[in-house]
Amino acid sequence: MDNLENILLFGLIAIDAILVIVILMQQKEGGLSTVFGGEGGVYRSRRGFAKGLHYMTIILGVIFVALNIAILFLL
């Protein structure tokens, strides 16, 4: 059981780091940036790399929550 705990905790730390990097790589033009002094403009749909980062953020967030729930029930 100790080995499984180490794997889950290592996986959680890795997902945390990747999730932070992916969030920081996203463009500043979207979201609430206009509220805090960003340029107001026309809404544009995400394309290419930005769309991939958006989907990767969602997937990593779901994995993050799943790992936390697994750790909660197994530890």
N, CA, C and O atoms as a printed pandas DataFrame, in Angstrom:
     atom_number atom_name residue_name chain_id  residue_number  x_coord  y_coord  z_coord
0              1         N          MET        A               1    0.820   -1.198    0.000
1              2        CA          MET        A               1    0.000    0.000    0.000
2              3         C          MET        A               1    0.863    1.261    0.000
3              4         O          MET        A               1    0.473    2.287   -0.558
4              5         N          ASP        A               2    2.022    1.179    0.621
5              6        CA          ASP        A               2    2.910    2.339    0.693
6              7         C          ASP        A               2    3.400    2.748   -0.693
7              8         O          ASP        A               2    3.578    3.935   -0.966
8              9         N          ASN        A               3    3.616    1.772   -1.561
9             10        CA          ASN        A               3    4.070    2.057   -2.913
10            11         C          ASN        A               3    2.989    2.797   -3.701
11            12         O          ASN        A               3    3.294    3.724   -4.451
12            13         N          LEU        A               4    1.739    2.396   -3.537
13            14        CA          LEU        A               4    0.626    3.056   -4.221
14            15         C          LEU        A               4    0.482    4.504   -3.742
15            16         O          LEU        A               4    0.197    5.393   -4.544
16            17         N          GLU        A               5    0.673    4.738   -2.469
17            18        CA          GLU        A               5    0.605    6.102   -1.928
18            19         C          GLU        A               5    1.685    6.983   -2.547
19            20         O          GLU        A               5    1.426    8.130   -2.911
20            21         N          ASN        A               6    2.880    6.449   -2.661
21            22        CA          ASN        A               6    3.981    7.224   -3.253
22            23         C          ASN        A               6    3.708    7.548   -4.715
23            24         O          ASN        A               6    3.991    8.655   -5.172
24            25         N          ILE        A               7    3.160    6.584   -5.447
25            26        CA          ILE        A               7    2.841    6.806   -6.862
26            27         C          ILE        A               7    1.775    7.883   -7.003
27            28         O          ILE        A               7    1.898    8.767   -7.851
28            29         N          LEU        A               8    0.726    7.821   -6.177
29            30        CA          LEU        A               8   -0.344    8.814   -6.243
30            31         C          LEU        A               8    0.167   10.205   -5.875
31            32         O          LEU        A               8   -0.174   11.185   -6.537
32            33         N          LEU        A               9    0.966   10.295   -4.842
33            34        CA          LEU        A               9    1.492   11.593   -4.429
34            35         C          LEU        A               9    2.454   12.169   -5.467
35            36         O          LEU        A               9    2.422   13.369   -5.738
36            37         N          PHE        A              10    3.301   11.331   -6.046
37            38        CA          PHE        A              10    4.200   11.799   -7.092
38            39         C          PHE        A              10    3.405   12.257   -8.316
39            40         O          PHE        A              10    3.711   13.285   -8.920
40            41         N          GLY        A              11    2.385   11.482   -8.669
41            42        CA          GLY        A              11    1.523   11.867   -9.795
42            43         C          GLY        A              11    0.824   13.188   -9.537
43            44         O          GLY        A              11    0.703   14.010  -10.445
44            45         N          LEU        A              12    0.364   13.405   -8.318
45            46        CA          LEU        A              12   -0.310   14.655   -7.973
46            47         C          LEU        A              12    0.643   15.842   -8.073
47            48         O          LEU        A              12    0.265   16.899   -8.579
48            49         N          ILE        A              13    1.851   15.678   -7.604
49            50        CA          ILE        A              13    2.832   16.763   -7.687
50            51         C          ILE        A              13    3.164   17.071   -9.142
51            52         O          ILE        A              13    3.282   18.237   -9.518
52            53         N          ALA        A              14    3.317   16.033   -9.965
53            54        CA          ALA        A              14    3.614   16.241  -11.382
54            55         C          ALA        A              14    2.462   16.951  -12.088
55            56         O          ALA        A              14    2.692   17.879  -12.864
56            57         N          ILE        A              15    1.234   16.529  -11.831
57            58        CA          ILE        A              15    0.061   17.163  -12.440
58            59         C          ILE        A              15   -0.047   18.613  -11.979
59            60         O          ILE        A              15   -0.383   19.492  -12.773
60            61         N          ASP        A              16    0.235   18.868  -10.702
61            62        CA          ASP        A              16    0.202   20.247  -10.186
62            63         C          ASP        A              16    1.163   21.152  -10.961
63            64         O          ASP        A              16    0.794   22.245  -11.390
64            65         N          ALA        A              17    2.387   20.682  -11.130
65            66        CA          ALA        A              17    3.393   21.492  -11.817
66            67         C          ALA        A              17    3.014   21.735  -13.276
67            68         O          ALA        A              17    3.145   22.852  -13.778
68            69         N          ILE        A              18    2.549   20.701  -13.947
69            70        CA          ILE        A              18    2.157   20.846  -15.352
70            71         C          ILE        A              18    0.961   21.770  -15.481
71            72         O          ILE        A              18    0.903   22.584  -16.403
72            73         N          LEU        A              19    0.005   21.655  -14.567
73            74        CA          LEU        A              19   -1.184   22.505  -14.608
74            75         C          LEU        A              19   -0.815   23.976  -14.417
75            76         O          LEU        A              19   -1.363   24.840  -15.102
76            77         N          VAL        A              20    0.088   24.266  -13.516
77            78        CA          VAL        A              20    0.533   25.652  -13.308
78            79         C          VAL        A              20    1.191   26.196  -14.572
79            80         O          VAL        A              20    0.927   27.329  -14.975
80            81         N          ILE        A              21    2.047   25.390  -15.194
81            82        CA          ILE        A              21    2.728   25.833  -16.414
82            83         C          ILE        A              21    1.734   26.088  -17.539
83            84         O          ILE        A              21    1.839   27.092  -18.244
84            85         N          VAL        A              22    0.770   25.186  -17.713
85            86        CA          VAL        A              22   -0.217   25.342  -18.791
86            87         C          VAL        A              22   -1.085   26.581  -18.561
87            88         O          VAL        A              22   -1.407   27.296  -19.509
88            89         N          ILE        A              23   -1.459   26.835  -17.322
89            90        CA          ILE        A              23   -2.268   28.019  -17.026
90            91         C          ILE        A              23   -1.471   29.293  -17.296
91            92         O          ILE        A              23   -2.013   30.251  -17.846
92            93         N          LEU        A              24   -0.204   29.317  -16.922
93            94        CA          LEU        A              24    0.612   30.504  -17.144
94            95         C          LEU        A              24    0.923   30.746  -18.620
95            96         O          LEU        A              24    1.225   31.875  -19.006
96            97         N          MET        A              25    0.854   29.722  -19.438
97            98        CA          MET        A              25    1.134   29.870  -20.867
98            99         C          MET        A              25   -0.050   30.442  -21.650
99           100         O          MET        A              25    0.113   30.858  -22.797
100          101         N          GLN        A              26   -1.232   30.467  -21.043
101          102        CA          GLN        A              26   -2.407   30.948  -21.764
102          103         C          GLN        A              26   -2.325   32.445  -21.979
103          104         O          GLN        A              26   -1.679   33.165  -21.218
104          105         N          GLN        A              27   -2.988   32.900  -23.026
105          106        CA          GLN        A              27   -2.946   34.308  -23.392
106          107         C          GLN        A              27   -3.654   35.163  -22.346
107          108         O          GLN        A              27   -4.568   34.707  -21.659
108          109         N          LYS        A              28   -3.212   36.403  -22.244
109          110        CA          LYS        A              28   -3.809   37.332  -21.290
110          111         C          LYS        A              28   -5.039   38.021  -21.856
111          112         O          LYS        A              28   -5.722   38.737  -21.124
112          113         N          GLU        A              29   -5.341   37.834  -23.115
113          114        CA          GLU        A              29   -6.437   38.557  -23.750
114          115         C          GLU        A              29   -7.816   38.047  -23.350
115          116         O          GLU        A              29   -8.792   38.791  -23.442
116          117         N          GLY        A              30   -7.916   36.836  -22.922
117          118        CA          GLY        A              30   -9.219   36.272  -22.619
118          119         C          GLY        A              30   -9.560   36.395  -21.152
119          120         O          GLY        A              30   -8.752   36.868  -20.353
120          121         N          GLY        A              31  -10.742   35.975  -20.805
121          122        CA          GLY        A              31  -11.170   35.925  -19.415
122          123         C          GLY        A              31  -11.441   37.281  -18.807
123          124         O          GLY        A              31  -12.051   38.144  -19.439
124          125         N          LEU        A              32  -10.990   37.467  -17.582
125          126        CA          LEU        A              32  -11.274   38.687  -16.832
126          127         C          LEU        A              32  -10.190   39.750  -16.989
127          128         O          LEU        A              32  -10.176   40.718  -16.228
128          129         N          SER        A              33   -9.295   39.600  -17.941
129          130        CA          SER        A              33   -8.208   40.575  -18.064
130          131         C          SER        A              33   -8.729   41.968  -18.402
131          132         O          SER        A              33   -8.090   42.960  -18.052
132          133         N          THR        A              34   -9.880   42.065  -19.079
133          134        CA          THR        A              34  -10.426   43.379  -19.399
134          135         C          THR        A              34  -10.911   44.099  -18.140
135          136         O          THR        A              34  -10.932   45.329  -18.102
136          137         N          VAL        A              35  -11.294   43.355  -17.127
137          138        CA          VAL        A              35  -11.746   43.963  -15.877
138          139         C          VAL        A              35  -10.574   44.622  -15.165
139          140         O          VAL        A              35  -10.742   45.653  -14.515
140          141         N          PHE        A              36   -9.399   44.037  -15.282
141          142        CA          PHE        A              36   -8.235   44.530  -14.568
142          143         C          PHE        A              36   -7.301   45.339  -15.457
143          144         O          PHE        A              36   -6.090   45.332  -15.232
144          145         N          GLY        A              37   -7.824   46.029  -16.450
145          146        CA          GLY        A              37   -7.031   46.937  -17.243
146          147         C          GLY        A              37   -6.566   46.416  -18.573
147          148         O          GLY        A              37   -5.783   47.086  -19.246
148          149         N          GLY        A              38   -7.013   45.248  -18.983
149          150        CA          GLY        A              38   -6.621   44.730  -20.291
150          151         C          GLY        A              38   -7.376   45.442  -21.402
151          152         O          GLY        A              38   -8.352   46.149  -21.152
152          153         N          GLU        A              39   -6.924   45.253  -22.596
153          154        CA          GLU        A              39   -7.562   45.868  -23.753
154          155         C          GLU        A              39   -8.924   45.227  -23.990
155          156         O          GLU        A              39   -9.037   44.002  -24.012
156          157         N          GLY        A              40   -9.957   46.047  -24.167
157          158        CA          GLY        A              40  -11.268   45.535  -24.524
158          159         C          GLY        A              40  -11.345   45.365  -26.018
159          160         O          GLY        A              40  -10.939   46.256  -26.765
160          161         N          GLY        A              41  -11.845   44.271  -26.457
161          162        CA          GLY        A              41  -11.896   44.038  -27.896
162          163         C          GLY        A              41  -13.040   43.102  -28.244
163          164         O          GLY        A              41  -13.898   42.794  -27.416
164          165         N          VAL        A              42  -13.025   42.679  -29.447
165          166        CA          VAL        A              42  -14.045   41.767  -29.936
166          167         C          VAL        A              42  -13.690   40.360  -29.488
167          168         O          VAL        A              42  -12.521   39.974  -29.477
168          169         N          TYR        A              43  -14.710   39.601  -29.117
169          170        CA          TYR        A              43  -14.490   38.220  -28.703
170          171         C          TYR        A              43  -13.989   37.394  -29.879
171          172         O          TYR        A              43  -14.544   37.465  -30.976
172          173         N          ARG        A              44  -12.957   36.625  -29.652
173          174        CA          ARG        A              44  -12.434   35.729  -30.674
174          175         C          ARG        A              44  -12.441   34.311  -30.138
175          176         O          ARG        A              44  -12.178   34.079  -28.958
176          177         N          SER        A              45  -12.740   33.383  -30.998
177          178        CA          SER        A              45  -12.702   31.992  -30.568
178          179         C          SER        A              45  -11.250   31.535  -30.501
179          180         O          SER        A              45  -10.381   32.069  -31.191
180          181         N          ARG        A              46  -11.010   30.556  -29.673
181          182        CA          ARG        A              46   -9.655   30.032  -29.539
182          183         C          ARG        A              46   -9.325   29.196  -30.761
183          184         O          ARG        A              46  -10.164   28.460  -31.280
184          185         N          ARG        A              47   -8.085   29.326  -31.209
185          186        CA          ARG        A              47   -7.643   28.565  -32.367
186          187         C          ARG        A              47   -6.242   28.039  -32.136
187          188         O          ARG        A              47   -5.447   28.639  -31.412
188          189         N          GLY        A              48   -5.956   26.933  -32.748
189          190        CA          GLY        A              48   -4.610   26.380  -32.747
190          191         C          GLY        A              48   -4.084   26.072  -31.362
191          192         O          GLY        A              48   -4.701   25.332  -30.595
192          193         N          PHE        A              49   -2.930   26.653  -31.050
193          194        CA          PHE        A              49   -2.227   26.367  -29.808
194          195         C          PHE        A              49   -3.038   26.784  -28.586
195          196         O          PHE        A              49   -3.041   26.075  -27.580
196          197         N          ALA        A              50   -3.726   27.926  -28.657
197          198        CA          ALA        A              50   -4.528   28.399  -27.524
198          199         C          ALA        A              50   -5.680   27.442  -27.232
199          200         O          ALA        A              50   -6.027   27.222  -26.071
200          201         N          LYS        A              51   -6.266   26.878  -28.272
201          202        CA          LYS        A              51   -7.357   25.917  -28.093
202          203         C          LYS        A              51   -6.827   24.640  -27.433
203          204         O          LYS        A              51   -7.474   24.067  -26.557
204          205         N          GLY        A              52   -5.647   24.210  -27.865
205          206        CA          GLY        A              52   -5.025   23.036  -27.252
206          207         C          GLY        A              52   -4.709   23.256  -25.784
207          208         O          GLY        A              52   -4.918   22.366  -24.960
208          209         N          LEU        A              53   -4.202   24.449  -25.451
209          210        CA          LEU        A              53   -3.924   24.765  -24.045
210          211         C          LEU        A              53   -5.199   24.790  -23.215
211          212         O          LEU        A              53   -5.206   24.366  -22.060
212          213         N          HIS        A              54   -6.275   25.287  -23.810
213          214        CA          HIS        A              54   -7.557   25.343  -23.114
214          215         C          HIS        A              54   -8.052   23.936  -22.776
215          216         O          HIS        A              54   -8.451   23.666  -21.643
216          217         N          TYR        A              55   -8.023   23.051  -23.763
217          218        CA          TYR        A              55   -8.462   21.676  -23.525
218          219         C          TYR        A              55   -7.523   20.947  -22.574
219          220         O          TYR        A              55   -7.978   20.155  -21.750
220          221         N          MET        A              56   -6.224   21.199  -22.672
221          222        CA          MET        A              56   -5.269   20.569  -21.778
222          223         C          MET        A              56   -5.500   21.011  -20.334
223          224         O          MET        A              56   -5.348   20.214  -19.408
224          225         N          THR        A              57   -5.865   22.273  -20.142
225          226        CA          THR        A              57   -6.157   22.775  -18.801
226          227         C          THR        A              57   -7.359   22.062  -18.206
227          228         O          THR        A              57   -7.350   21.695  -17.031
228          229         N          ILE        A              58   -8.393   21.865  -19.013
229          230        CA          ILE        A              58   -9.586   21.164  -18.534
230          231         C          ILE        A              58   -9.256   19.723  -18.171
231          232         O          ILE        A              58   -9.662   19.239  -17.115
232          233         N          ILE        A              59   -8.523   19.035  -19.043
233          234        CA          ILE        A              59   -8.174   17.637  -18.788
234          235         C          ILE        A              59   -7.299   17.510  -17.546
235          236         O          ILE        A              59   -7.528   16.632  -16.714
236          237         N          LEU        A              60   -6.302   18.378  -17.415
237          238        CA          LEU        A              60   -5.433   18.336  -16.234
238          239         C          LEU        A              60   -6.191   18.670  -14.962
239          240         O          LEU        A              60   -5.895   18.117  -13.903
240          241         N          GLY        A              61   -7.168   19.571  -15.052
241          242        CA          GLY        A              61   -7.992   19.884  -13.883
242          243         C          GLY        A              61   -8.819   18.691  -13.437
243          244         O          GLY        A              61   -8.952   18.439  -12.240
244          245         N          VAL        A              62   -9.374   17.961  -14.386
245          246        CA          VAL        A              62  -10.160   16.759  -14.056
246          247         C          VAL        A              62   -9.252   15.698  -13.440
247          248         O          VAL        A              62   -9.632   15.060  -12.458
248          249         N          ILE        A              63   -8.058   15.499  -14.000
249          250        CA          ILE        A              63   -7.109   14.533  -13.440
250          251         C          ILE        A              63   -6.686   14.953  -12.035
251          252         O          ILE        A              63   -6.555   14.111  -11.147
252          253         N          PHE        A              64   -6.473   16.253  -11.832
253          254        CA          PHE        A              64   -6.101   16.776  -10.518
254          255         C          PHE        A              64   -7.168   16.449   -9.472
255          256         O          PHE        A              64   -6.849   15.980   -8.380
256          257         N          VAL        A              65   -8.425   16.696   -9.810
257          258        CA          VAL        A              65   -9.522   16.409   -8.879
258          259         C          VAL        A              65   -9.631   14.909   -8.630
259          260         O          VAL        A              65   -9.830   14.488   -7.491
260          261         N          ALA        A              66   -9.504   14.096   -9.680
261          262        CA          ALA        A              66   -9.600   12.648   -9.528
262          263         C          ALA        A              66   -8.487   12.099   -8.638
263          264         O          ALA        A              66   -8.731   11.232   -7.799
264          265         N          LEU        A              67   -7.277   12.598   -8.819
265          266        CA          LEU        A              67   -6.173   12.144   -7.970
266          267         C          LEU        A              67   -6.380   12.551   -6.516
267          268         O          LEU        A              67   -6.075   11.777   -5.608
268          269         N          ASN        A              68   -6.889   13.740   -6.288
269          270        CA          ASN        A              68   -7.157   14.167   -4.911
270          271         C          ASN        A              68   -8.222   13.315   -4.256
271          272         O          ASN        A              68   -8.113   12.985   -3.075
272          273         N          ILE        A              69   -9.251   12.956   -5.007
273          274        CA          ILE        A              69  -10.307   12.095   -4.455
274          275         C          ILE        A              69   -9.751   10.703   -4.179
275          276         O          ILE        A              69  -10.073   10.098   -3.156
276          277         N          ALA        A              70   -8.917   10.190   -5.085
277          278        CA          ALA        A              70   -8.305    8.875   -4.877
278          279         C          ALA        A              70   -7.422    8.880   -3.630
279          280         O          ALA        A              70   -7.455    7.945   -2.830
280          281         N          ILE        A              71   -6.641    9.934   -3.478
281          282        CA          ILE        A              71   -5.780   10.029   -2.300
282          283         C          ILE        A              71   -6.619   10.144   -1.025
283          284         O          ILE        A              71   -6.271    9.561    0.002
284          285         N          LEU        A              72   -7.706   10.881   -1.087
285          286        CA          LEU        A              72   -8.570   11.040    0.075
286          287         C          LEU        A              72   -9.124    9.702    0.546
287          288         O          LEU        A              72   -9.166    9.435    1.747
288          289         N          PHE        A              73   -9.550    8.862   -0.390
289          290        CA          PHE        A              73  -10.157    7.590   -0.013
290          291         C          PHE        A              73   -9.133    6.496    0.280
291          292         O          PHE        A              73   -9.428    5.565    1.030
292          293         N          LEU        A              74   -7.945    6.592   -0.295
293          294        CA          LEU        A              74   -6.962    5.524   -0.100
294          295         C          LEU        A              74   -6.002    5.770    1.063
295          296         O          LEU        A              74   -5.419    4.825    1.595
296          297         N          LEU        A              75   -5.836    7.016    1.454
297          298        CA          LEU        A              75   -4.861    7.262    2.529
298          299         C          LEU        A              75   -5.508    7.299    3.860
299          300         O          LEU        A              75   -4.831    7.495    4.870
